Amino acid sequence: MAKEKTHIHWYPGHIAKAERQLKEKLNLVDVIIEVRDARLPLSSSYANIEKLLGDKPRLLLLNKADLTDKDELKKWVKYLKESTECPVLITEAKGSKDLSAVVKSAIELSEPKIQALMAKGLLRRPARAMVVGMPNVGKSSVINKLTKSSKTKTGAKAGVTRQQQWVRINPKLDLLDTPGIIPTRQDNQEQAVKLAFVSSVSENAYSPEPVAKALLEMLRDDNFVKEYYKTDVLTLENIALKRSWILKAEQPDTERTAIYVLKDFREGRLGKFILDEVPQ
């Protein structure tokens, strides 16, 4: 039997390419909308985000908030506002009720840049924003919701790469219609495994079984999860036996079970969680 991969493997070449592409896009905009997975408010951020983004004003969105514990999320909003000195808003995986606040905040953050351009004698123009974040935190869904009511593509800007398309959200805001992907470059394996829980790393970078085992270990005292799987001890073997997922020679099918456990978590069937702890 092949040995399980317990290590999340990163690919430096891919990371370097993603960073280069992101920096090219950053040069085009006035404000950054950084999307994080609300279940991992810290782990789904980039360690050197300030260095990567430079002095661009930044709006933080904690997305997929509907999959989290609301009381814990309030603590995270307070912590992130204080530690980053950026506005922090929460958005849900579904629904668009929070998007007017996102648009308003992005315009406000861009105003100093617009005023500086006008002071040089240039005419006022709409602010230019882009959405960035790690893989699978919901960047594209945020873009789609923002642009849903405004399909006006404004095309290439003067001095801007032609492939970049802009959508006018309202008279004061243009949005780059492709997301900036922050590469999942992590030296901390505990953080890397958490990213695997929420599909923020490629499935090629890990095996499901050790990742699912790590998730069950984190949830081991949660009574709702125990009830869901009808077992007092959360192991892949126990869950497989309860589901009658048995291989030949009466062995529990832990690989199949691992895939389903991760899927159950990602789709919110195991409850609402935030898996990071607020730093003291």
C-alpha positions in Angstrom: 0.0 0.0 0.0 1.3 3.5 -0.9 2.3 5.6 2.0 -0.1 8.5 2.7 1.0 12.0 1.9 0.8 13.9 5.1 2.6 16.9 3.7 1.0 19.6 1.6 3.2 20.0 -1.4 3.7 23.5 -3.0 5.0 24.3 -6.4 7.4 27.3 -6.4 7.2 27.8 -10.2 3.5 28.2 -10.1 3.7 30.5 -7.1 6.3 32.8 -8.8 4.0 33.0 -11.9 0.9 33.8 -9.9 2.8 36.5 -7.9 4.0 38.1 -11.2 0.5 38.1 -12.8 -1.0 39.5 -9.6 1.5 42.4 -9.4 0.8 43.3 -13.1 -2.9 43.6 -12.2 -2.2 45.6 -9.0 -0.6 48.3 -11.1 -3.9 49.0 -12.8 -6.1 49.7 -9.8 -6.7 52.2 -7.0 -8.2 49.8 -4.4 -8.0 46.1 -3.5 -11.0 44.0 -2.3 -9.3 41.1 -0.5 -11.6 38.1 0.0 -10.9 35.6 2.7 -12.8 32.4 3.7 -14.7 33.4 6.9 -14.0 29.9 8.3 -10.3 30.6 8.1 -10.0 34.4 8.7 -6.2 34.2 9.3 -5.2 31.0 7.5 -6.8 32.1 4.2 -4.7 35.3 4.2 -1.2 35.6 2.6 1.6 36.0 5.1 3.1 38.9 3.3 -0.1 40.5 2.0 1.0 44.1 2.9 4.3 43.7 1.1 2.5 42.1 -1.9 -0.1 44.8 -2.2 2.2 47.8 -1.3 0.4 51.0 -0.3 -2.9 50.2 -2.0 -5.9 50.8 0.2 -7.6 47.5 1.0 -11.1 46.3 1.9 -11.3 42.9 3.7 -14.3 40.7 2.9 -14.9 37.6 5.1 -16.9 35.5 2.6 -19.0 32.4 3.2 -20.0 33.9 6.5 -23.2 31.8 6.4 -21.0 28.7 7.1 -19.6 30.2 10.3 -20.5 30.7 14.0 -21.8 34.3 14.1 -20.6 35.1 17.6 -17.0 34.0 16.8 -17.2 35.9 13.5 -17.9 39.2 15.4 -14.7 38.7 17.4 -12.8 38.2 14.2 -14.2 41.3 12.6 -13.1 43.4 15.6 -9.7 41.8 15.6 -9.0 42.3 11.9 -10.2 45.9 12.0 -7.7 46.6 14.8 -4.8 44.6 13.5 -5.0 45.5 9.7 -6.5 49.0 10.1 -8.7 48.1 7.1 -12.4 48.1 6.8 -13.9 44.6 7.3 -17.2 43.4 5.9 -18.8 40.0 5.9 -20.5 38.5 2.9 -22.3 35.2 2.3 -21.7 32.5 -0.3 -25.3 33.2 -1.5 -27.3 36.4 -1.6 -26.3 39.9 -2.5 -27.7 42.0 0.4 -24.2 43.1 1.6 -22.9 44.3 -1.8 -24.0 47.9 -1.6 -21.7 48.3 1.5 -18.8 46.7 -0.5 -19.3 49.2 -3.4 -19.6 52.2 -1.0 -16.5 51.2 0.9 -14.4 50.7 -2.2 -15.4 54.1 -3.6 -14.5 55.8 -0.2 -11.1 54.0 -0.1 -10.3 55.2 -3.6 -11.1 58.8 -3.1 -7.6 60.0 -1.9 -6.1 58.6 -5.2 -8.8 60.3 -7.3 -8.3 63.6 -5.5 -4.5 63.3 -6.1 -5.1 62.8 -9.8 -7.5 65.8 -9.9 -4.9 67.9 -8.1 -2.6 67.2 -11.1 -5.2 68.7 -13.4 -6.8 65.4 -14.6 -10.5 65.0 -14.8 -12.3 62.9 -12.2 -12.7 59.3 -13.3 -14.3 56.3 -11.7 -12.3 54.4 -9.1 -10.7 51.2 -10.3 -10.9 48.1 -8.1 -10.0 44.5 -8.3 -10.9 41.4 -6.2 -8.0 39.3 -4.9 -7.7 36.3 -2.7 -6.5 32.7 -2.4 -8.0 30.0 -4.5 -11.6 29.0 -3.7 -12.4 31.7 -1.2 -15.2 33.0 -3.4 -13.5 35.8 -5.5 -15.4 34.9 -8.7 -18.8 34.8 -6.9 -18.1 38.3 -5.4 -17.3 39.6 -8.9 -20.4 38.0 -10.4 -22.6 39.4 -7.7 -21.1 42.9 -8.1 -21.5 42.9 -11.9 -24.9 41.2 -12.0 -26.9 44.4 -12.2 -24.3 46.1 -14.5 -23.2 44.3 -17.6 -21.6 47.4 -19.1 -18.1 46.3 -20.2 -15.9 49.5 -20.6 -13.1 47.7 -22.5 -9.4 48.5 -22.3 -8.2 51.6 -20.6 -5.6 53.9 -22.1 -2.2 52.5 -21.0 -3.8 49.4 -19.6 -3.2 45.8 -20.9 -5.7 45.1 -23.6 -6.7 41.7 -22.2 -8.1 43.3 -19.0 -11.8 44.0 -19.2 -13.5 46.4 -16.9 -17.1 46.5 -15.8 -18.8 49.8 -14.7 -20.5 49.0 -11.4 -21.8 52.6 -11.0 -20.6 56.0 -12.2 -18.0 56.1 -9.5 -16.6 52.5 -9.7 -15.1 50.3 -12.3 -14.2 46.7 -11.5 -11.6 44.5 -13.2 -13.7 41.5 -14.2 -11.0 38.8 -13.6 -9.8 38.0 -10.0 -6.3 38.3 -8.8 -5.2 35.0 -7.4 -3.0 35.2 -4.3 -0.8 32.1 -4.4 -1.2 29.6 -1.5 2.4 29.9 -0.4 2.7 28.6 3.1 5.6 27.3 5.2 3.3 26.4 8.0 1.9 22.9 7.5 -0.9 23.3 10.1 -2.1 26.3 8.1 -1.7 24.4 4.8 -3.9 21.6 6.1 -6.6 24.0 7.1 -6.5 25.4 3.6 -7.0 21.9 2.3 -10.1 21.6 4.4 -11.8 24.3 2.4 -10.3 23.4 -1.0 -7.9 26.3 -1.2 -5.1 24.1 -2.3 -5.2 21.8 -5.3 -6.3 18.2 -4.7 -3.0 17.1 -6.4 -1.1 18.6 -3.4 -2.5 16.2 -0.8 -4.1 12.8 0.0 -7.7 13.0 1.3 -7.2 10.6 4.2 -4.6 12.4 6.4 -6.4 15.7 5.7 -9.8 14.3 6.7 -8.2 12.7 9.8 -6.8 16.1 10.8 -10.3 17.6 10.4 -11.9 15.0 12.5 -9.3 15.5 15.2 -10.2 19.2 15.3 -13.9 18.4 15.5 -13.5 15.5 17.9 -15.4 17.1 20.8 -18.3 18.4 18.7 -21.5 16.6 19.7 -23.4 17.6 16.5 -20.7 16.0 14.3 -20.7 12.9 16.5 -24.5 12.7 16.1 -24.3 13.3 12.4 -22.0 10.3 11.9 -23.6 8.3 14.7 -20.4 7.5 16.5 -18.9 8.7 19.8 -15.3 8.5 18.5 -14.7 10.4 15.2 -12.4 8.2 13.1 -12.5 7.4 9.4 -12.8 3.7 10.3 -15.8 4.2 12.6 -17.6 6.4 10.1 -16.9 3.9 7.3 -18.4 1.1 9.4 -21.5 3.1 10.3 -22.0 3.8 6.6 -21.3 0.2 5.6 -18.5 1.3 3.3 -16.5 -1.9 3.4 -13.8 -3.2 1.1 -12.9 -6.8 0.5 -11.5 -8.7 3.5 -14.0 -6.7 5.7 -11.7 -3.6 5.7 -13.4 -0.1 6.1 -13.1 2.0 3.0 -11.3 4.9 4.6 -10.4 6.6 1.3 -14.0 6.9 0.3 -15.0 8.0 3.8 -12.3 10.7 3.8 -13.6 12.2 0.5 -17.1 12.3 1.9 -16.1 13.8 5.3 -14.3 16.7 3.5 -17.3 17.2 1.3 -19.7 17.2 4.3 -17.6 19.9 6.0 -17.2 22.1 2.9 -20.9 22.1 2.2 -21.8 23.0 5.8 -23.5 19.7 6.7 -21.3 19.3 9.9 -22.3 22.6 11.4 -20.9 26.2 11.4 -17.3 26.6 12.3 -14.3 29.0 12.4 -11.2 26.9 12.6 -8.7 29.7 13.4 -8.4 31.1 16.9 -8.5 34.8 17.5 -4.9 35.8 18.5 -4.6 37.2 22.0 
